[in-house]
């Protein structure tokens, strides 16, 4: 592990010093402050003198055994930040006993990333060099490709490479990167993109003419037997609709504040969605997670696991695969420390009782605050 960084924040400093200003600006883009503030505003209740011997952070998630509840969020074009790109991140995630979400906009081939994930989990050493061994492959984050036919072809390429779950992002129509990409960094797994159809307006007559609908989600559910999660929901009615078409998980996310300025913070939306879902499927919180303490706060509000985004990219930019692995380890160590100080020996012990009453003010108006400990 790197010895030059001792915290996640240290990796942020290293990444900023390493990357070109335009790249740092691209990585930092978005209204993330609301997500971070919602998490940091929560207050925790210490519970000393508990017998916590044998404590751990393990969990079962959609049939997969993970050592901790921090999945690496899908981040596009990772070769912008390090030459090893998505392969480094996938390898680090697997080596740390976790999961990696492979973006539709990955800058390396699906097969290469799946093989790197297998190598991190030890599958290659065991002789499973094709990435299809006993350890499940990474999850695939799917963007709609403008039509069912194009989307189906992209999905099949990812599944043939060995991805083990599908996370369908619905809160941002597919569109070109806001950064001018260098020649050596492209979305190598996509077919050439057609120009959006012309219409009376660029939005409704253009991009939204190709955007997916609930009917498309129902169609997508029929295209694979693998677990299907929907990413980018913030309203409980939308969460219920996703369950109605057979989705096995929901990622509560405002896309890191990169799509809709002033969108509801993910943590605030989580409570209402958790009440509606009532434990029927796993809920993952995305956007704003910067520490192990944030992870516990999310789980206390009803999340099953979280997605970590920018922090691991900081590690990638600073130290490649070793930096990513160290960021995961730092967040996990802080989660364990926070669990110990709040009297939780395992993830199932985390709940609203870990929060003091003021923390529950993030609940949307009209919801009952969670009970004091």
Buried (B, 14 or more C-beta within 10 A) or exposed (E): EBEEBEEBBBBBEBBBEBBEEEBBEBBBEBBBEBBBEBBBBBEBBEBEEBEBEEBEBEBEBBEBEBBBBBBBBBBBBBBBBBEBBBBBBBBBBBBBBBBBBBBBBBBBBBBBBBBBBBBBBBBBEEEBEBBBBEBBBBBBBBBBBBEBEBBBEBBEBBBEBBBBBBBBBBBBBBEEBEBEBEEEBBBBBBEEEEEBEEEEEEEEEBBBBBBBEEEBBBBBBEBBEBBBBBBBBBBBEBBBBBBEBEBBBBBBBBBBBBBEEEBBBBBBBBBBBBBBBEEEBBBBBBBBBBBBBBBBBBBBBBBBBBBBBBBBBBBBBBBBBBBBBBBBBBBBEBBBEBBBBBBBBBBEBBBBBBBEBEBBEBBEEEBEBBEEB
